[in-house]
Each structure stands twice: as structure tokens, then as C-alpha cells.
Amino acid sequence: MGCVKQKRETFVSHLAPDFVLGLVSDSDNLDTVKEKMGKWITNGVRLAWLISPDEKRTYIYRPDQPVAMKDFTETLAGEDVLVGFETVLAAILEE
């Protein structure tokens, strides 16, 4: 008797969240993590924050816009993605 192989069908969904938050760790290469954040935006994320504790700076990614930067003392806003959300990281991440 022969063995019948069945073709396995799979469904792959390519979904992206509206918001991504990344945190640069001591072992991360900042340029590599920045590139990854850019890929998130390319794949449909509407707003991404990359928090760099060493620099005390947040990089803000949005589609079709240059990357913006804010120091921890400045207010981060969720814009039209996290409506009404605002934070100042200096108040949260005090050393």
C-alpha cells in the first residue's frame, strides 16, 4: 500500500499593532534597534517609541515622517493612536 501525503494548508496573517514600545537594553546595539523600529513602521505600525535610558531620550517613529526625538523631561503623547495618553518619562524613570 502506498502512503498518501496530504498537503498541509496554513494561514499566515500579517497584522501589526497600532503602537509599539521598544526599550534599548545595555546589550542592544542602538542602530540595530532603530532599524527594527523602522521595520515595524514599514509593516503598518502607526506609532512607535524607542526608549533609550542611557541617552535619556525617546525616538518617535510615525509613517511617512522623519524620526523625532524627545528628552525624558519632555511630554510624550499618544497622539491619535493612544488618545488622551501623555507621560513624562523623567517622572517615572528617576534614578
Solvent accessible surface area in square Angstrom, and as a share of the most:
residue,aa,sasa,rsa
1,M,246,1.10
2,G,72,0.69
3,C,121,0.72
4,V,129,0.74
5,K,183,0.78
6,Q,165,0.73
7,K,179,0.76
8,R,211,0.77
9,E,152,0.68
10,T,112,0.65
11,F,178,0.74
12,V,101,0.58
13,S,57,0.37
14,H,168,0.75
15,L,159,0.79
16,A,35,0.27
17,P,63,0.40
18,D,72,0.38
19,F,49,0.20
20,V,19,0.11
21,L,93,0.46
22,G,13,0.13
23,L,108,0.54
24,V,19,0.11
25,S,55,0.36
26,D,137,0.71
27,S,107,0.69
28,D,61,0.32
29,N,90,0.46
30,L,46,0.23
31,D,104,0.54
32,T,83,0.48
33,V,20,0.11
34,K,58,0.25
35,E,108,0.49
36,K,117,0.50
37,M,4,0.02
38,G,28,0.26
39,K,116,0.49
40,W,93,0.33
41,I,26,0.13
42,T,115,0.67
43,N,108,0.55
44,G,46,0.44
45,V,0,0.00
46,R,98,0.36
47,L,0,0.00
48,A,0,0.00
49,W,7,0.02
50,L,0,0.00
51,I,11,0.06
52,S,4,0.02
53,P,54,0.34
54,D,123,0.64
55,E,70,0.31
56,K,100,0.42
57,R,78,0.28
58,T,1,0.01
59,Y,12,0.04
60,I,4,0.02
61,Y,14,0.05
62,R,52,0.19
63,P,55,0.35
64,D,152,0.79
65,Q,101,0.45
66,P,117,0.74
67,V,68,0.39
68,A,34,0.27
69,M,109,0.49
70,K,65,0.27
71,D,63,0.33
72,F,16,0.07
73,T,106,0.62
74,E,77,0.35
75,T,56,0.33
76,L,3,0.02
77,A,39,0.30
78,G,0,0.00
79,E,70,0.31
80,D,101,0.52
81,V,27,0.15
82,L,58,0.29
83,V,126,0.73
84,G,75,0.72
85,F,95,0.40
86,E,115,0.52
87,T,21,0.12
88,V,51,0.30
89,L,15,0.07
90,A,32,0.25
91,A,76,0.59
92,I,114,0.58
93,L,81,0.40
94,E,136,0.61
95,E,185,0.83
